[in-house]
Amino acid sequence: MAVTVTAAMVKALREITGAGVMDCKKALIEAEGNQEVAVENLRKAGLAMAAKKASRIAAEGLVGIAMCECGKKAAIVEVNSETDFVAKNDLFKGYVAKVANQALNTEAADMEAFKAEAWNEDPTQTVNDALVNMVAVIHENLQIRRFEKMESGSYIASYVHGGGKIGVLVNMEAQEVNDAVKNAGKFVAMQICAMNPLYLDENGVDPQWLAKEKEIILGQIAQDPKNASKPLAVQEKMSIGKIAKRLKEVCLLDQEYTFGDQGSVADFLKSVSKEVGFEVSVKGFIRFETGEGLEKKQEDFAAEVAKQMGK
């Protein structure tokens, strides 16, 4: 008598192994509903490898960018691997490019919905199924960590640094997109890559961030032997200049322009606008850096070799 494989059974097996839905269903049918046998069969097939590796730290990887032909719509993704060696692998690079193209066309608003949608390369799979299958091929824990989309009324500039270690998208606005505007967008993207601004300008600064920075600066002043004895009102006034300096460091348009002597990034854009005869401005940007905020595993190579040798 054939055993009926329910959706709940498939879901449970998928949570244990990380394998694709159809693979789990097939394994359960072949195992006549026995979960342990199904798990064993999936592991033999290499499809449950993601479950074994899911606890391992994936803090390397690549940032990928996909752009539509019109230049007004783009997506940026970060896909993590365990090692830098895998990040340099052509198979992994190709996979990241596919994830970026998926993100470019997705309607998903969050990672859960993104992973659940049909994989563009093979609609019989989900994005998560394709991820699990890639883990089985590459033999490392892989994670699609994040994605964002950008749309522009004029033009999106992009820049990828270090083969994918950092990726940047810049929303440029101009009445005409010519070579001068594209070149300006490239240099602004490189500025963002190098100087890592947090905000476009002071109008976009998070009040909580600003309050925290002020608290830190006042704390530094209070700890300085030269200033500790000064009245609080004086210390407060001293903090104003330091905060203004800090804002110039974190606000893109106020940063010193790195690639010339035009002054700030805002001054650079003014010079470009004067050159082309119309205003060229930046409306927003996205910057992804691989592994930022993630703890990286420290490898002891000698210990790893000894372990592999059974010593």
N, C-alpha and C positions, 0 to 999 in steps of 0.2 A: 504493500500500500504506500503510495507516494505521500511524502510529507509536504504539507503546505508551508511555504516560506513566506512569512509575513513581513510587512514593512518594519515592524518593531524589531524583528530578528536581524534584518539587514542593517538597521540603524545601530544596533548593539554591537554587531561584528565590525562595523565601520569605525565605531568609536574605539574599539580595542586595537585594530590593526592600522587604521588610516588608509586602507585600500579603497578603491573606487566602488561605487554603488553596485554596478553590474558585476564586478569581480566578486564582491561579497555575496550577491545573490546566487551567482553560479557556484561558488564554493559551498554555500549552504545546501543547495540542491544536490550537489555531488556527495556531500557529507550526510545527506538525509536529515538535515536539521541539527546535526550535532555541532555545537559551536566550537568545541575544542578541536575536533577533526578539521573543521573549516579553517580555523586559525593556522593549524599545522600545514594544511595544503597551500594556503596563501603564502606562508613563510617559505615553503619549498619553492614556490613560483617567484619569490622575490618581491611579491606585491605588498607584503606587510613590513617591508624594511623601514618605512617612514615611522612606524610605531616604535621600533627599536632605537631610532636615531632622534626622536622628537625631543628628548631631554637634553641633547647635546647643544652647546652654545653655537649659534650661527650669527657671527658678528662681522664677517667679511662679506664679500659679494660685490654687486654692481648697482649703479643707478642707470636706468635706461630712459630714453626720451623718444616719443613718437610724435610726429607732426603731420597734419593734413597738408595736402598740396597747396591749399589756399593760403597757408601761413598764418591763419587766424585761430586755429584750434590745435591744442597740444596736450600731451599727458606726460607725466613723469612718475616713475616707479622706483622703488628700492626692493631688490631681491637679495636676500642674504644666504650665504653659504658658511660652512665651518672654516674653510681655509682659503687663503689667497690664491693657492695653486689652482683650485677649482674655479675661482673667479676669473682666471686667465684662460680657462678652457673654452674652445670655440663652441662646443655643444652648449655650455652654460650661457655664453654670450648670446647665442641664437635664441635660447629659451627666454632670456631677459627681454630681448627685442620683441618676442611674441607677446609677453606679458604687457609690455608698453603699448603695443598695438591694441591689445584687448582693452586696456584702460582708456585708450583714445576713443573707443566706440561704446564704452559701457554706459549704462544708465544707473548703475549701482551707486548708492550714496555712502556705503561703508564697506569694510573689508569682508564682513560676513556675507553680505549680498553679492559682492564681487566674486567671491570664491564659489558661490552657489550657482552662478549663471553658467550658461553653456559656453564651452571653450570654442573660440572662433576657428581654431585649427581642426577641431573634430567635435561637432555639436552633440555627438553621442556621449561625450564626457563633460563634466563640469570643470571649471578652472582648478578646483581643488583636486579633482581626479588626475588632471594633467600634472599638477605639482607632485602628487604622490608617485606617479609613474616616473617622473624625473628623478625623484629621490632614489627609486629602485635602480635607475640607470647609473646615476653619478655616485651613489653610495655615501652620501653625506646628508645631514639634515639641511633642508632648504626651507626658507620662509619668504613668502611675499609679505613684506613688512608694512608697506604703505603705498598709496598712490594719490595723485591729485591731478585735476584737469584745469586747463586755463583756456579762456576764450577772449579774443580781442576784437575790437572794431577796426583795428588797423593792421597790426603786425605783432607776431611773437618772435622774439629773439631767443636763441638757445645756445648753451655752451656746455660741453662735457669735458671734464678735466681728468687727467691721469687714467685714461682708458675706461672711466666709469666710476671713479672714486667720488667725484662731486658732479652734480648736474644742476643746471640753472635754467629757468624760464623767465623771460621778462616781457611784460605786457607794454609794448611801445604804442604811442599814439601820435599820428601824423596824418596830414591830409593827403599825402602822397608817400608811397613806399619806394624810394629809390636806393641806389647804392650807398649814398651818404647816410641815410636812415638805417639801413641794414648794418653798416659798419659801426654806427653809433651804438646800436643795440648789442652788437658783439662785444664792444668794449665795456659797456655797462654790465653785461652778463659776466665778463671776466672780473670786473671790479667786485661784483657780488660774490663770485667764487673765492676771490683772494681775501676780501675784507669781512665777509660774513656779517652783513648788517642784519639787524633784527626787525627793523621797521623801515617803511618808505620815507616817512618824515615825522616830525613831532606830533602832527595831528593823529597819527595812528599808534602812538605809544600807549601801551597797556598801563593804566593808572596803578595797578597793583605792582607791576614791575618797577615803575617810577618810584613808588612809595618805598619799596624794598631797597632800591639803589640809594635813595636819600637816607634811609636808616643806616645803611652800610657806611656811607660817606660821613655822616655825623658821628658814627662810632669810631671811624678812623681819626677824625679831628679830635675827638675826646681822648683818644689814646696817645696822641702826639704830645710829648712833654712841653713843646713850645706853645701849644694851644689849649691844653687841658684846663688851665686856670682861667681862661677867658670866659666872660659871661655867655650864657646860652644864646642870647640875642646875637652876639658877635659870631659865635660858632654857626648859627643859622645863616647869617649873611655870607660867611665863608663857604658854606655848602652850595650856595647858588651858583657860583662860578664853576665849581667842580662838577655839579650836575650838568651844567651847560656843556662842559667839555665832554662828559660821558655821552650826552645825547648826540654830539657830533660824531662820536665813534660808532654808534649803533643805528643811526638814521642814514640811509643810503644817500639821499640828496645832499646831506650836510657833510658827508665824508670827504676827506681830501681825495681828489681824483688821482688815481695811482699811475695812470699812463700818460701824463703830460703835465704842463704847468698852468692849466686853466683855472686852478683853485679847487673848488668843490665839484662834486658830480653835477650839481645844479648849474654851476658856471659852465661846465663842459657842454651840457645840453643847450644852454643859451647860445654858446658859440656855434654849435651845429645848426640851431634854428636860424641864426643870422646868415650862415653859409647857404642854406637851402631856400631861405625866404619864407618859411612858415614854421610854426611852433612844433618842436619835437619834444615829447615828454614821456615820462614813465608813470604808468598807472598802478603797477604792482609787480611782484616777483615771487618766485618759489625757488628755494635752494634745498636740495637734498645732499647730505653727505653720508656715505656708506658707514654704517655702524655707529653713528653719533648717538650717544646716550646708552649704548649697549656695553655690557661688560665683556671684555675679550678674554678668552681662555689663554693662560700662559702655558705653553708646551715645554716639557722637559724632554728633549729629543733623545738623549741617552736612555732615559727611563722607558720611553716608548719603544725604542729598539730592543731593549732588554726584555720588555714585556712580550713583544712579538716573537722573540727567540725562546721564550719560555723560561727565562732565567729568574 
